[in-house]
Amino acid sequence: MTKLSDTQALILSAAAQRPEHIALPLPESLRGGAAAKVVGAMLAKGYLEEVDADMRNGEPVWRETGDGHGVTLVATDAGLAAIGIETEGADAPAGANEAPIEEPATDTPTEAAAAPKTRTPREGTKQATLIAMLRAPDGATIEEIMAATGWQSHTVRGAMAGALKKKLGLEVTSEKVEDRGRVYKLPAA
């Protein structure tokens, strides 16, 4: 199993939902040298690749080349596979996917857009624990999540609002339950 950082998984999940698997824009919290370091590692591992940006159509630019052209970042089949998304070209023998590579690229964004929202994160991560607890039929309280993850209450709330709602697009609901307090839930996968 491929080990990804939360930031790498976030970048690849977002790219999987975008047309042509463009990895930009990066998360707002990732800037400057940190962005360069994370992207550099992902390029080295083959999870991302640099391609010429179509600046006329407004594609985001990662960096500009010396001749005035722009380069954007695109998630590769290996990058998508690292987050559990299979692409049609990934199982084909070497050389067999050279000609039809354009066709799967137009079909997969629709499939890939739904996949990150229904996939489960890597086993054993605190985010996976959080999602599993929220998907349980009874949901979970802040206190229960704190006990399971070791996080403080503000971290639990931040993870639900930031990582789950904003980044992964999951709909977290809450309701007050007698003798239990406020209970948070995610729809079952």
N, C-alpha and C positions, 0 to 999 in steps of 0.2 A: 504494500500500500504506500502510495506517495505521501510524504509528510509535507504539508504546506503550512505556512504561518496563517494566522487569521487574516492578515492584510492581503496575502497572495490569494487566498480563497475568495476573499471579497472582490478583488479585482477580476478574477476569472469568472465568478458568478455574475457580476455586472456585465462583463463582456459577452457572456453566453446569451444574455437577454437583448443585446443590441444587434441591429442589422450588421451583417458581415463580421460579427464578433469583435468589433472595435473596443479596445480596452480603455479608451479615454472617454470622458474625463476620469482621472484617478480620484479616489476618495479625498474630500476636502482636507482631511486631517493629514494627508500625506503630501508634503511639499519639499522643495529644494533637494538637499543632499539625501534625505531619507527616501524621497521618491526615486532619485537616481540609483540608490543602492538596491532598493527592492526591485525596480525594473531591470537593473543590470543582472541581478541574480536570476530573475525569471527568463531573461533573454538567454543567459548562459545554460539554463536547464532546458531550454526549448519550449517553455510554456507560452512565451510571447515571441512575436517576430516583428521586425520593423518593415513596413511597406510604404511605398510612396503614397502620400495623402492627396486626395482629390480636393484641393483647396477651393476649386470653383463650386463644388457642391457642399462646401462648408464642413468637410471632415476635420475633426480636431487634429492639431499638430503636436507631436511629442517634442520634436526638435527640427530645426531648419538646417538644410545642408548648405554648403558654401555657395552653391549656384542658385540660391533663392527658392529651391523646392523644399517642401515639407515632408516629414516622415511621421507616420502614425503608428500606433501599436495595435496588433491584432492577436487574439488568442489563437493558438495553434490547436490541432487535434489532440496533441499530447497534453496541452494545458486544460482543454475541456475534459479529457479522460481523467486527469488528476482530480477533478471535482465530481467525477462520476457521470459525466455526460458522454455517451457514445455518439460518434459521428459516423455517417455511412462510409466515408473514405478511410476510417481508421482500421477496419478489418480487411480491406482489400490488399492483395499482394503488392509488393513494391512495383511501381510502374503502372499498375492497373488503374490507379486513380488519377493519372495525369490528365487525361482528356475530360472525364466527366466531373472534375472537381468543381466546376462552376455550378452545375445543377444542384448538388447537395447543399451548397452554400445558400441558395435561394430557398430551399425547403426547410433547412434546419433552424433558422431563427425562430419560427413559430413553435417548433417542438422544444427548442432550447429555452424559449421564454418561459414556458410552463415548468420545465424540469428543475431549475434551481429553487423554485418555491415549494416543490413537493419532495425534493431530495432530502436526505438526512445528512447532517454534517459528519465529519470523521468521528468514529467511535471514541469515547473517552474524553472528549473535550468538554469544557465547561459550557460552551454554547450548545453542544449536543444535549447535555444534561438539562439545561434551561428549556430547550425546545421540547424535549421528552416530557418534562414536568408540566409544561403548559398545554401539551396535547393530551395529557391524561384526562379521563372523563370528569374528574373532580377539579381539574386545574391545580393551581398552586398559589400560596400566599407569598408575599415578600419574605417573611420569616422562614418559610420552608425552603425557598430557593437559596436564601443566605446560608442555611444549615448544610444544604447539599453541595454548594459551590465554594463556600468559604468567602464569598464576596460580601461587601458591606451593602447596606440598603441602597445607597445612591448608585452603586455600580450595577445592581440588579435593574433599577429603574432605567439607567442609561443604556444598558444592553437591550432592554425591551424597546425603548424609544428609538435608539440609534441603529443597532445591528439588525434587530428583527423587523421593526416597522419601516424605517427609512431605507436601509441597505438591502434587505432581503424581500421587502414588500409584504411581509406577513401581517395579518390583521389580529392584533392582540386586543381581546375584550376583557372587561372586568365587571364584576358585580359584587355587591355586599351580601355575604352569607352569614346568617345568624350563628353565633358561637364560633365563627371562624375568622370573620373580618373580610377584607377585600380579597377576592379570589380572581386571579388572572388566568385566561385561557386562550389557546389557539385552536382553530378548527382542526379536526383530525385529518391526518395526511391522506 
